[in-house]
Amino acid sequence: MKTHSEVAIILGAMPHEAQTSFKCLSAKSSALSSTLSSLAQKIILHPIADTRYDDSTLQIQYEIGTELGVATLLAKAILSKAILGFSGEKLDFATNVLKRFSSFDFGYISSESSLSEEELESIVQSCEEAQKCCIFLGNAFAYHKDKELIYEVLGLLSNVASIPIITNDKALENLGTKEDFTDLAFLDRLESSLEDLPESNGAFVYFTPNALDIVDYRIYATKQFLALAKSKNGDKITLKNQDTPYENISYEVVEVPYLRGVVGVAQGASKEASVDFYPFHTLQSVRI
């Protein structure tokens, strides 16, 4: 993969979702427009792989539900390299963070997240070679049950390594504005939360957040998903889940060859619906 002057690390959003958000955010901020340009290398970390994208987009899959582990692995990997250019308070703070990280069970975190050292190294190398680097948070991170800890962990990269964190979530508006290089109390809560990462077994429905008000409601699914859903290509199914704006909508199931895993990607909800929620739900929880 060739070197790019700009790198966007996209966490928990599919490529087309991130691109739509980039256009909206760039329109609001000229400072972001170049960082989020179409020329930037996109590094996608998402549980679902879409094989339609070419080699210029690096796609790395992680396990559903382990977003906190992914954020921590990424923070450690980037700080371990970035610290070589630090001095003064930043150097002292980063050193203390990495010392505290030494007690974390990163073997377990990496295994449960399915994020390898080689994959992390490729991300870090891309950031090192780029003139600009930013991190975009999709719904899987911005609305995770541990999102406050995720914000704290990624805040290390924003505050210490000067990597902008970008998201549509209003809770992140002030992330990166603090320069408190003394508070490490959250690392105790972080270590405790990482001791039992969730396992993602079975089939999942992924609710894409930027496909609202679509007339033809569809679930794009793999063959494995259809088998577990006891459905076939072209069937009409209705999801039952009071926690999402997708309840009681009739979807056409469309089998596609470009997705990987036991997943279905649902698109379409009412125009007034809010999509501010964690986007993965088990097939059982949505009760087809």
C-alpha positions, 0 to 999 in steps of 0.5 A: 500500500502506497504512502499517503499524506493524510490518514483517517482511522475509521472506528466502528463505521463502514466505509460508505457511512464514514464518507457520508459523515466526512462530507457533512463534517467537512462542510461545517469545518474548513479545518477538517476538509483537508484532513478528511479529503477523498485523497486520504488513506482510509483505515477501517476497523469494523466487524464487517468486511466489504470486499467491494473496496479496493486495496487503497482502503485497509479493512481490519475486522474485530469482534463485535462488542470489543470496541473498548479493547480495540480503542485500548490496543490502538492507544497503546500502539500509537503512544508506544511509538509517539512517545519518542518525540515527546518531551516535558510534561507530555513525556512524563505523562505518556511514560506513566500511562505506558507503565500503567498499561504494563499490568494490563493483559494485552494478550487476552485483549488482543485475542478477544478483540481479534486484533493482531500486533501486525495489524496494529503495526500497519496502522501505526506505520501509516500514521507515522508516514502521514503528515496528518492523521485523524480518528473518526468514531462511528456508532459502534464506538460512540454509542457503546455501553462503555463509551465514556471509557472509550472517550477517555482512552482515545482522549490520550491520543487527542491530548498527548499525541495531537490526533483529532478525534472526530464524531457526530456524537455531541458527547465528544464536543469537548474531547481534546480540549483538556491538557491535564497530564496528571489524571490517570484514575480512569485507567483502574476502571479501564483495566477492570472493564477489560478483564471480561470482554464480550463474546460475539456468537451467532448471527448479528443484524447491523443497523447502518445509521445513514440510510434513513427514509429509504423506500425499499427497506432491505437487509443485505445478508450473507448465505450464513445469515440467511441459513440461521434466519431460516430465510431465503433471498427475496423473503420479506421479514419483520424485525421486532426490537423496541430499542431501535427505530427499525421495529415493525418495518418489513425488510426484503432480504437480499443475499450479497457476495461481498459481505463476510461473516454471519451478518445482515446489514439493515438499511431504512427507517423513518425519516424522524427516527434517531439512530443514536444507538449501538448498531449491532444486535443479535438475530435472537434479540431482534426476533425475526 
